[in-house]
Amino acid sequence: FGLAVAVFLDATVVRMLLVPATMELLGDRNWWLPRWLDRLLPKIDVEGTSYNDTSVVDDPDFELEIEDVLSDDATPRRN
């Protein structure tokens, strides 16, 4: 009987009331990541914004040869 009461209290009081209320009070601080953990974790770009970097395209010295794009050779070439 005691376990059933504990599960019921956990499911209702803690997960439905306390957690959402605490998250509302903390706001953006909910998602704070410690600096040491940020350095440890890999950088994952879920939104895909790193692929939208146009700094290479705007460079006037940038030249791209069609062979570089279409080559299916896995070994890198030296120019």
Residue, then its C-alpha position, 0 to 999 in steps of 0.5 A: f500500500g505504501l508503494a502505491v501511495a508513493v508512486f501516486l504522490d510522485a506522479t501527481v504532486v512532484r511531476m505535475l505540480l512542483v516540476p512545472a512550477t519550478m521551471e516557470l520560476l527559474g525561466d531561462r536558468n533552467w537550461w544553464l549549462p556549466r562551462w566545464l560541461d560545455r567544453l566536455l560535450p561535443k558541439i551538435d548543430v541540431e538547427g543546421t545553422s552552421y551550414n548557412d555560413t556564407s563567409v567562404v562564398d563571399d571570399p573573392d579568392f575562393e575558387l571551387e573546381i568541379e572535380d573537387v565537388l564531383s570526385d568520388d575518390a576517398t583519398p585527398r589530393r594535393n594541389 
